[in-house]
Structure formats: structure tokens, C-alpha cells
Amino acid sequence: MNSATEKTGLQLRSLVKKSGELELSLVSVPMPVPQADEVVVRIEGAPINPSDLGLLFGAADMSTARRSGSAALPVITASIPDALMKGMAGRLEQSMPVGNEGAGVVVDAGASDEAQALLGKMVAIVGGAMYAQYRSAKVKQCLVLPAGTSAADGASCFVNPLTSQGMVETMRLEGHKALVHTAAASNLGQMLNKICIADGVSLVNIVRSREQADLLKAQGARYVCDSSAPSFMQDLTEALAATGATLAFDAIGGGKLAGQILTCMEAAINRTAKEYSRYGSATHKQVYIYGGLDTGPTIINRGFGMAWGVGGWLLWPFMQRIGPAGAQKLRERVVAELKTTFASHYTKEISLADALKLEEIAVYGKRATGAKYLINPNKGR
């Protein structure tokens, strides 16, 4: 598309077929027509977050992916294991748009004064279907970005910045005094580290390599534990004893890590116990799983008494919990610190067609730290 006057735009879609096959394609859709309180945004940046990959790929085995179609309109197909098809029942034969958040310029607006005031402004929006050249949104969904802000700067305004702030606010709401975070060298993890340093909150960062540990320490992190090190459990216990952290946010999900964190929390607490209890410490220890970098089972080997919990944590229920005023306060901090605390870094900017290249999928599909991609749906248009 070359101008907002054209009537269609491309959108990336994900379809799970009853035959057990995933199909990714680019579909031509009508240009949105804004209602009075809506605007149309020309999307120029939309990040590929781990949460986006869940909808994009479903349960497909992407090692079976193959490409067809044309260079401009590629099609990716991949097989879904029979054992995983039951979990896809709710989305069978539904062509679903993808992309949680994005940013771009408002090119059309509804009749209301509020909508008209946004014409030509760079805004960030959230709400799905962002891997598209054009996206309509309610005025209240738009976060107006400061003058001079690029789409790349503003594309990740919502998910990671609000999640990282939400973790600290959850800590305060639930009466904990320090935090633990896994996959801590990620874009989100680096934001959380900066927030905790600025706010005087003790944070225990768990990473998966020495290089990631060095990265966070260079950014001022005091407590960094490498889960690949032989001394990991001892190091984690020491950090927990020093900080008193009894709340953890786990991006990994599968495997033994959640249980290991609880075990080390109990060991740290018991260092100051005045008497033995066969039920363990009375201090509640909580791990919230908010991601699924490991899609295998969560393994809990109970060795931490009875005062503990493992549950899920999602951003949008948290935002409802704190209400409009609390959510607005978090968004205002994002805008104020967009190029500092909440700056996102991307390995590569790609077009919609590039996103359906097998070689690119092989990279961004790994969900690896330091390999964050940005889709620009209007790249080259």
C-alpha cells in the first residue's frame, strides 16, 4: 500500500485446520472505516513477543514447516502432532489475526474531536491484530507518544513495560518486600532490573548463562544467579537470605525451576528460625508463572513446608485489579521513561513477508534472549 486512500491492506493470519495442519498467510482485508471515537493507524512497528508466538504457531511442530505461495504472498504450513490437537479445539478453522501491540501514525479519524486531534500523531496501541498494515482502535486505546518518537521506540509500550511494573506493584499489594525473576536478561527482565534499582527494590535475577549474568551486572544488578552453574542452588539461597524475597515471577514455566526457587526460599527463611516445625516455615512463599519458555510439565518436588503457592499471573487481570487510575499511572511512567527504563532493543526489523520466511522463523521462533524481532507491516511499501 502506498497511501491511506487505498481500500485494502495486508494482515498476517494464523489458521489451525481440522486436518492437523497450521497455515500462516497474508490476507488482503478492507481498510478500516473509523467510527466517531476511533482512529486508523498505519502500523510501522509491532514486536514479536513470546505471547504472540503462542497464537501464531499454536501447537505446530515448526521443524516440519514448509513454504509455498509467492515472494509477496508466502504461505507457511506445518504439522500439528495428533496428541496436541485436542488443545487446539477452540480455534479450529478460524483464521486468526496476530500481534498484541504496535505503533504507527494515525492516518484517518472518526468525527469526534478526540479522534480528530490524533490525526498525524504517532501512537502506540494494544488489543491484537497488530501484524497488519492498518489497524483501527478506540481513542482510549491509543497512547500518544512524545514528538520525535519512532514507531520502533513505541512499539513495545504495553506488554513488557506494564508487566514489569505490574510485578513490582503485585509485590507491594501482596505484602512481599523483594522479588525473584527468571529469564532475567530478556527485554522485560532488563526493564524490571532498572525499575527495581530506581525504586530501591531488591531483585534476585535468575539467568541461564554467564554471559547473561555479566550483562545484568553491567546494568547495576546486585543479585544475579546463573542456573547453569554448579553452585546455583547455593547462590540462590544466599541471594534470597540477603534480600528476604518470598515472591517470584517465572517466565520459564516448565521444568524444576519453580520448585527450586521455593526450596531455596524455605532454606533462606529457616536460617533465622528459632524453633523446628515439621510443617516448615509459616512464611508464605509464592511463585507466579507468567510465561512458557519451557512448554513441558512444571515439576514440583516438595521440600518447602506447607506455606507456599504456585499459580498463574497475567497482565490484563492485574490491570483490572488496580483499576483505571492505577493503570493510567503505570502508562504515564512508560511515556516518561520510554527511551530509558522502558527502551526495547531489536535484533532485526522485518516485513510481513519476511516474517513468513523459514530462515527468520527459525530465529525468532526460538524465543531466545537477545533475538527479539520487530515486524514493520509497511516496510518497503
C-alpha positions as CSV (number, residue, x, y, z in Angstrom):
1,M,0.0,0.0,0.0
2,N,1.3,3.4,-0.9
3,S,-1.4,5.7,0.7
4,A,-4.2,5.7,3.1
5,T,-6.7,6.3,0.2
6,E,-6.3,2.7,-1.0
7,K,-9.0,0.4,0.3
8,T,-7.2,-2.8,1.4
9,G,-4.2,-3.8,3.4
10,L,-2.3,-7.0,4.3
11,Q,-2.8,-8.8,7.6
12,L,-0.9,-11.8,8.9
13,R,-3.3,-14.7,9.8
14,S,-2.9,-18.0,11.6
15,L,-5.2,-20.9,10.9
16,V,-5.4,-24.3,12.5
17,K,-7.1,-26.8,10.2
18,K,-9.1,-29.8,11.3
19,S,-6.7,-31.9,9.2
20,G,-4.0,-31.2,11.9
21,E,-2.1,-28.5,9.9
22,L,-1.2,-24.9,10.7
23,E,-1.3,-22.4,7.9
24,L,0.2,-18.9,8.1
25,S,-0.6,-16.5,5.4
26,L,-1.0,-12.9,4.4
27,V,-4.6,-11.9,3.7
28,S,-5.9,-8.8,2.0
29,V,-8.5,-7.1,4.2
30,P,-10.6,-4.0,3.8
31,M,-9.2,-0.7,5.0
32,P,-10.9,0.0,8.4
33,V,-13.5,2.8,8.4
34,P,-13.3,4.6,11.8
35,Q,-16.4,5.2,14.0
36,A,-16.8,8.5,15.7
37,D,-14.5,7.6,18.6
38,E,-12.0,5.6,16.5
39,V,-8.8,6.2,14.5
40,V,-7.0,4.2,11.9
41,V,-3.3,3.7,12.5
42,R,-0.7,2.8,9.8
43,I,1.3,0.2,11.8
44,E,5.0,0.7,11.4
45,G,6.3,-1.4,14.3
46,A,4.9,-4.5,16.1
47,P,7.2,-6.7,18.3
48,I,7.2,-10.4,18.3
49,N,6.7,-11.3,21.9
50,P,6.6,-14.8,23.3
51,S,2.9,-14.4,23.9
52,D,2.5,-13.7,20.2
53,L,4.2,-16.9,19.2
54,G,1.7,-18.9,21.2
55,L,-1.1,-17.7,18.9
56,L,1.0,-17.5,15.8
57,F,2.3,-21.1,15.9
58,G,-0.3,-22.8,18.1
59,A,0.8,-26.4,18.8
60,A,2.6,-26.9,15.5
61,D,5.9,-28.6,15.2
62,M,7.7,-25.8,13.3
63,S,10.5,-28.2,12.4
64,T,8.0,-29.5,9.8
65,A,7.3,-26.0,8.4
66,R,7.4,-25.6,4.6
67,R,6.9,-22.5,2.4
68,S,4.7,-22.1,-0.7
69,G,3.0,-19.2,-2.4
70,S,4.8,-16.2,-3.9
71,A,7.5,-13.9,-2.5
72,A,5.0,-11.2,-1.9
73,L,2.3,-13.5,-0.5
74,P,4.0,-16.5,1.1
75,V,2.2,-19.3,2.8
76,I,3.7,-21.4,5.7
77,T,2.3,-24.8,6.6
78,A,3.4,-27.0,9.5
79,S,2.1,-30.2,11.1
80,I,0.5,-30.4,14.5
81,P,1.1,-33.6,16.5
82,D,-2.1,-35.6,16.9
83,A,-1.6,-35.6,20.7
84,L,-1.8,-31.8,20.8
85,M,-4.8,-31.3,18.5
86,K,-7.2,-31.5,21.5
87,G,-5.8,-28.3,22.9
88,M,-6.5,-26.6,19.6
89,A,-10.2,-27.4,19.5
90,G,-11.3,-23.9,20.4
91,R,-9.7,-22.3,17.3
92,L,-10.2,-24.9,14.6
93,E,-10.9,-23.5,11.1
94,Q,-10.7,-19.9,12.4
95,S,-8.4,-17.5,10.6
96,M,-7.0,-15.5,13.4
97,P,-5.1,-12.2,13.3
98,V,-1.9,-12.0,15.4
99,G,0.1,-9.3,17.2
100,N,-0.6,-7.9,20.7
101,E,0.8,-4.4,20.4
102,G,2.2,-2.0,17.9
103,A,2.8,1.7,17.0
104,G,2.3,3.9,14.0
105,V,0.8,7.1,12.6
106,V,-2.9,8.0,12.7
107,V,-4.0,8.3,9.1
108,D,-7.7,8.5,9.5
109,A,-10.0,9.5,12.3
110,G,-13.7,9.5,13.3
111,A,-15.8,12.6,13.7
112,S,-15.3,13.2,17.4
113,D,-12.9,16.0,18.5
114,E,-10.8,13.5,20.4
115,A,-10.3,11.3,17.3
116,Q,-9.6,14.3,15.0
117,A,-7.0,15.6,17.5
118,L,-4.9,12.4,16.9
119,L,-4.6,12.8,13.1
120,G,-0.9,12.7,12.1
121,K,0.2,11.7,15.6
122,M,2.5,8.7,16.4
123,V,0.6,6.5,18.8
124,A,1.0,3.1,20.5
125,I,-1.9,0.7,20.7
126,V,-2.7,-2.7,22.2
127,G,-5.5,-5.1,21.5
128,G,-4.5,-7.8,19.0
129,A,-4.3,-7.9,15.2
130,M,-1.2,-5.7,15.0
131,Y,0.6,-7.6,12.3
132,A,-1.3,-5.7,9.8
133,Q,-0.7,-2.6,7.6
134,Y,-3.7,-0.8,9.1
135,R,-5.5,-1.2,12.4
136,S,-8.5,0.7,13.8
137,A,-8.6,1.5,17.5
138,K,-10.7,3.4,20.0
139,V,-9.2,6.7,21.0
140,K,-9.0,5.5,24.6
141,Q,-6.8,2.6,23.4
142,C,-4.2,5.0,22.0
143,L,-1.1,6.1,23.9
144,V,0.1,9.3,22.2
145,L,3.9,9.2,22.0
146,P,6.2,12.3,22.5
147,A,7.3,14.2,19.4
148,G,10.3,12.6,17.7
149,T,9.4,9.1,18.9
150,S,9.7,6.4,16.2
151,A,7.4,3.5,15.8
152,A,10.3,1.2,16.9
153,D,10.7,3.2,20.1
154,G,7.0,3.0,20.9
155,A,6.0,-0.5,19.5
156,S,6.6,-2.3,22.8
157,C,4.9,0.3,25.1
158,F,2.5,-2.0,26.7
159,V,3.3,-5.7,27.3
160,N,6.8,-5.6,28.7
161,P,6.7,-2.1,30.4
162,L,3.3,-2.8,32.1
163,T,4.2,-6.3,33.0
164,S,7.5,-5.3,34.7
165,Q,5.8,-2.6,36.6
166,G,2.9,-5.0,37.4
167,M,5.3,-7.3,39.1
168,V,6.6,-4.7,41.5
169,E,3.1,-3.5,42.2
170,T,1.9,-7.1,42.9
171,M,4.8,-7.4,45.4
172,R,3.6,-4.3,47.2
173,L,-0.1,-5.3,47.1
174,E,0.6,-8.8,48.5
175,G,2.9,-7.7,51.2
176,H,6.3,-9.0,50.0
177,K,9.4,-7.0,50.2
178,A,11.6,-8.3,47.4
179,L,11.4,-10.1,44.1
180,V,12.8,-13.0,42.1
181,H,12.6,-13.1,38.3
182,T,13.6,-15.8,35.8
183,A,14.8,-15.4,32.3
184,A,16.0,-12.1,33.7
185,A,18.3,-11.0,30.8
186,S,15.3,-10.6,28.5
187,N,14.0,-7.2,27.4
188,L,11.4,-7.4,30.1
189,G,14.0,-8.5,32.7
190,Q,16.2,-5.6,31.9
191,M,13.3,-3.2,32.4
192,L,12.4,-4.8,35.7
193,N,16.0,-4.5,36.8
194,K,16.0,-0.8,36.0
195,I,12.7,-0.3,37.8
196,C,13.9,-2.1,41.0
197,I,17.2,-0.1,41.0
198,A,15.3,3.2,40.7
199,D,12.7,2.3,43.3
200,G,15.0,0.7,45.8
201,V,13.5,-2.8,45.5
202,S,15.8,-5.8,46.0
203,L,15.6,-8.1,43.0
204,V,17.1,-11.6,42.5
205,N,17.8,-12.2,38.8
206,I,17.9,-15.8,37.6
207,V,19.6,-16.2,34.2
208,R,20.8,-19.2,32.1
209,S,24.3,-18.3,31.2
210,R,27.4,-16.5,32.4
211,E,27.1,-14.0,29.5
212,Q,23.6,-13.1,30.6
213,A,24.8,-12.7,34.2
214,D,27.5,-10.3,33.1
215,L,25.0,-8.3,31.0
216,L,22.8,-7.6,34.1
217,K,25.7,-6.9,36.4
218,A,26.9,-4.3,33.9
219,Q,23.5,-2.7,34.3
220,G,23.8,-2.5,38.0
221,A,22.1,-5.7,39.1
222,R,23.4,-6.8,42.6
223,Y,21.9,-10.3,42.8
224,V,22.3,-12.5,39.7
225,C,22.2,-16.3,39.8
226,D,23.2,-18.4,36.9
227,S,21.0,-21.6,36.7
228,S,23.7,-23.3,34.6
229,A,26.3,-23.0,37.3
230,P,27.0,-26.0,39.7
231,S,26.6,-23.7,42.6
232,F,23.2,-22.4,41.5
233,M,21.1,-23.6,44.5
234,Q,23.6,-22.3,47.0
235,D,23.9,-19.0,45.2
236,L,20.2,-18.6,45.0
237,T,19.7,-19.4,48.7
238,E,22.4,-16.8,49.6
239,A,20.6,-14.1,47.5
240,L,17.3,-14.9,49.0
241,A,18.7,-14.8,52.5
242,A,20.2,-11.4,51.7
243,T,17.0,-9.9,50.2
244,G,14.2,-11.7,52.0
245,A,12.5,-12.3,48.7
246,T,9.4,-14.5,49.0
247,L,7.8,-13.7,45.7
248,A,9.0,-14.9,42.3
249,F,7.8,-14.4,38.7
250,D,8.7,-17.3,36.4
251,A,8.9,-16.9,32.6
252,I,10.1,-20.5,32.1
253,G,7.0,-22.4,33.3
254,G,8.1,-26.0,32.7
255,G,10.8,-28.0,34.4
256,K,12.1,-27.8,38.0
257,L,12.9,-24.1,38.4
258,A,9.7,-23.0,40.2
259,G,10.2,-25.8,42.8
260,Q,13.9,-25.0,43.2
261,I,13.0,-21.3,43.9
262,L,10.6,-22.4,46.6
263,T,13.1,-24.8,48.1
264,C,15.7,-22.1,48.3
265,M,13.2,-19.6,49.8
266,E,12.5,-22.1,52.6
267,A,16.2,-22.7,53.2
268,A,16.8,-19.0,53.4
269,I,13.9,-18.4,55.8
270,N,15.0,-21.3,58.1
271,R,18.4,-19.7,58.7
272,T,16.7,-17.4,61.2
273,A,14.1,-19.9,62.5
274,K,14.0,-20.0,66.3
275,E,12.4,-23.5,66.5
276,Y,11.8,-26.5,64.3
277,S,8.4,-27.1,62.8
278,R,7.5,-30.3,60.9
279,Y,5.2,-28.2,58.7
280,G,8.0,-25.9,57.6
281,S,8.1,-22.1,58.0
282,A,4.9,-20.2,58.4
283,T,6.1,-17.5,55.9
284,H,4.1,-17.7,52.6
285,K,6.3,-18.3,49.6
286,Q,4.7,-17.6,46.1
287,V,5.8,-18.3,42.5
288,Y,3.7,-16.8,39.7
289,I,4.2,-18.4,36.3
290,Y,3.6,-15.8,33.6
291,G,5.3,-17.4,30.6
292,G,6.0,-20.7,28.9
293,L,9.6,-20.7,27.5
294,D,9.6,-24.4,28.6
295,T,6.3,-25.9,27.5
296,G,7.0,-29.2,29.4
297,P,5.4,-30.1,32.8
298,T,6.0,-28.0,35.8
299,I,7.8,-30.3,38.3
300,I,7.4,-29.6,42.0
301,N,9.4,-31.6,44.4
302,R,8.0,-30.5,47.7
303,G,10.7,-29.6,50.2
304,F,9.5,-26.2,51.5
305,G,6.8,-26.8,54.1
306,M,3.2,-26.0,53.7
307,A,3.1,-22.2,53.3
308,W,3.6,-21.8,49.6
309,G,1.7,-21.4,46.3
310,V,2.3,-21.7,42.6
311,G,-0.1,-20.0,40.2
312,G,-0.5,-18.1,37.1
313,W,-0.2,-14.3,36.6
314,L,-1.4,-12.4,33.5
315,L,-1.1,-8.7,32.8
316,W,-4.7,-7.9,31.9
317,P,-6.4,-9.3,35.0
318,F,-3.8,-7.4,37.0
319,M,-4.7,-4.2,35.2
320,Q,-8.3,-4.7,36.0
321,R,-7.4,-5.3,39.7
322,I,-5.7,-1.9,40.0
323,G,-8.4,-0.1,38.1
324,P,-8.3,2.8,35.6
325,A,-6.4,5.2,37.9
326,G,-3.7,2.7,38.8
327,A,-3.3,1.7,35.1
328,Q,-3.0,5.3,34.0
329,K,-0.3,5.9,36.5
330,L,1.7,3.0,35.0
331,R,1.2,4.2,31.5
332,E,2.4,7.7,32.4
333,R,5.6,6.3,33.7
334,V,6.1,4.4,30.4
335,V,5.8,7.6,28.4
336,A,8.1,9.5,30.7
337,E,10.8,6.8,30.6
338,L,10.3,5.4,27.1
339,K,13.8,5.8,25.9
340,T,15.5,4.9,29.3
341,T,13.9,2.4,31.6
342,F,11.5,1.0,29.0
343,A,13.7,1.1,25.9
344,S,13.4,-2.1,23.8
345,H,16.1,-3.4,21.6
346,Y,15.5,-5.5,18.5
347,T,17.8,-7.8,16.6
348,K,16.1,-7.2,13.3
349,E,13.2,-5.3,11.7
350,I,11.3,-7.4,9.1
351,S,8.4,-7.0,6.8
352,L,5.2,-9.1,6.9
353,A,6.5,-11.3,4.0
354,D,9.9,-11.6,5.8
355,A,8.0,-12.9,8.9
356,L,7.0,-15.9,6.8
357,K,10.5,-16.9,5.7
358,L,11.6,-20.2,7.1
359,E,15.1,-18.8,8.0
360,E,13.5,-15.9,10.0
361,I,11.1,-18.2,11.8
362,A,14.0,-20.4,12.8
363,V,15.5,-17.4,14.7
364,Y,12.5,-15.6,16.3
365,G,10.7,-18.8,16.9
366,K,13.4,-19.9,19.4
367,R,12.2,-17.3,22.0
368,A,15.9,-16.7,22.8
369,T,17.2,-13.8,24.8
370,G,18.8,-11.3,22.5
371,A,16.8,-12.3,19.4
372,K,13.8,-10.0,19.6
373,Y,12.3,-9.2,16.2
374,L,10.2,-6.2,15.2
375,I,7.7,-6.5,12.3
376,N,7.1,-3.4,10.2
377,P,4.0,-4.2,8.2
378,N,4.6,-1.3,5.9
379,K,8.3,-1.9,5.4
380,G,9.1,-1.4,1.7
381,R,5.6,-0.2,0.9
